[in-house]
Amino acid sequence: NVVPVGREVAIQLPGDPTLWSVSIDGSGVQESVADAIDQFPSQGQFDGADAVYQFNFTVVSSEATTITMVPVAGVPTLPWLPSFTLTLNPASSGAP
């Protein structure tokens, strides 16, 4: 996925009861707000989830970067839910 530097990237995943651990491999993106996520009610999008969590990132350099989201161990989670990985290959500018 090619994303211009300066753009925002959002990842939405099921939450409640699942909690997520975020890891970023590379320096091409950073979390938009440290330890902050947006939470929305789940209206039937995900079986067994009471909320949808949105994790916000900003593309800050043209370095390829991988974002990995893993359900937190020891916290109740949805049994069908795997980890999630997104690799970004940022473009060199904010121009489309």
C-alpha positions in Angstrom: 0.0 0.0 0.0 1.5 3.3 -1.1 0.7 6.3 1.1 2.0 9.8 0.7 4.1 11.3 3.5 1.9 13.5 5.8 -1.3 11.4 5.3 -3.2 9.8 8.1 -3.8 6.0 8.2 -6.5 4.5 10.4 -6.9 0.8 11.3 -10.3 -0.3 12.7 -10.5 -3.6 14.6 -13.1 -5.2 16.9 -12.8 -4.3 20.6 -14.5 -5.1 23.9 -13.6 -7.7 25.0 -10.4 -7.7 22.8 -7.6 -5.3 23.6 -4.8 -4.7 21.2 -1.0 -4.3 21.4 0.5 -2.1 18.6 4.1 -2.6 17.3 5.7 -0.5 14.5 8.6 -1.9 12.6 10.3 1.0 10.8 10.2 4.7 11.2 7.8 5.6 8.3 4.7 6.0 10.6 4.0 7.1 14.1 0.9 6.9 16.2 -1.0 10.1 15.8 -1.8 10.5 19.5 0.2 8.4 22.0 -1.8 5.6 23.6 -5.1 7.1 22.2 -7.6 5.3 20.2 -11.1 6.2 19.0 -13.9 3.9 20.1 -17.2 3.4 18.4 -20.1 1.1 19.2 -20.2 -2.1 17.2 -23.5 -2.3 15.5 -23.2 -5.8 14.3 -20.0 -5.4 12.4 -18.2 -8.1 14.4 -19.8 -11.0 16.1 -19.2 -10.8 19.9 -17.6 -7.4 19.9 -19.2 -4.5 21.7 -16.9 -1.8 20.2 -14.8 -1.0 17.2 -11.4 0.5 18.0 -9.8 2.9 15.5 -6.0 3.3 15.7 -4.7 6.4 14.1 -1.2 6.8 12.5 0.6 9.5 10.5 3.0 8.8 7.7 6.2 10.7 8.6 8.8 9.4 6.2 9.3 7.5 3.0 10.7 4.4 4.8 8.6 1.2 4.4 7.0 0.3 7.7 5.0 -2.5 9.1 2.2 -2.0 11.7 1.3 -5.2 13.6 -1.7 -5.4 15.9 -1.9 -8.4 18.3 -4.6 -9.2 20.8 -3.3 -8.7 24.3 -2.5 -12.0 26.1 -4.4 -12.7 29.3 -7.3 -10.5 28.3 -10.6 -12.1 27.0 -10.6 -12.0 23.3 -12.8 -13.2 20.4 -11.8 -16.8 19.5 -11.9 -16.2 15.8 -9.7 -13.1 15.9 -6.2 -13.3 14.5 -3.4 -10.7 14.7 -3.4 -8.0 11.9 -0.4 -6.7 9.9 -0.3 -3.8 7.5 2.9 -2.9 5.5 3.1 0.7 4.2 5.4 1.9 1.4 5.1 5.7 1.8 5.4 7.9 -1.3 7.8 10.8 -1.1 5.3 13.7 -0.8 1.7 14.5 0.2 0.7 15.1 -3.4 -1.7 12.6 -5.0 
